[in-house]
């Protein structure tokens, strides 16, 4: 099972709504790099390097990083994942998105080589489906209420409200959406680092009246003291996302208990193995975790879904279906039904590549 082929190509997916924006930016497309590894036995494994500037690398960098990492992958046995990942860390510091693509492609190959679905490599099924949380872009409160109702009508019971660091406008967004969708829908918010600690405390204490389950990354990623202060000052579960950008950062967050929960993402953590380790760190520290959005192809969502279904600690809706608002996906075979994603039981990730070799 020696790796002989290592090829990459750019993936550009259009957003259905080209005006989609959040506190860290706006772009009409989602970019990434698709990695295709081939073995001597003819097995093909796929991974996706997600081009997200706030995770570190844009698409052009990802391609360069993957080319630099290629010699540490080709000629190796695809089953030696731990050793290959160690070689990658020695060859290039950081670069979690590129390393995640390699880690995912290696797992894909191993699962295919034994004719099993991916989750068998993580300990098998703890659950067979995951409720999905859908994310709403920053717009006016009325526009967001319309968007919320549309998602509820499609069957979603968990929604995330993107906010931008303005207490009165943000509270109005939450009020408008809660009024529109009623009490039974679960609401979370994500400030994407846009508040000061005191501003976040003021906003969240007002939003608490509208029954918010969870508030994501209220303050800057580097402001752990601020995050800790918010966690201790509001009645809402505080989740770290951008602050949890590596295994080291997850370790620091859980040992200082600066947050109540952590959003795990395969690209920022450098792959499935690291995400599983991060989950175990959280479990030991009594910190909640779930899988957050890494926006892009169905391939990456499916690979995260297999891990999410294997881990006992995933106890809240995951953000694994943002592909539903994107066009031009090269992978098919994964769709949301009744607000949930079901675990594929076919070989590998369960998605099908529709590109040409
Ligand atoms: Mg977030």
Boltz pocket constraint, residues with backbone or C-beta under 6 A from the ligand:
constraints:
  - pocket:
      binder: B
      contacts: [[A, 190], [A, 192], [A, 216], [A, 217], [A, 241], [A, 242], [A, 263], [A, 292]]
      max_distance: 6.0
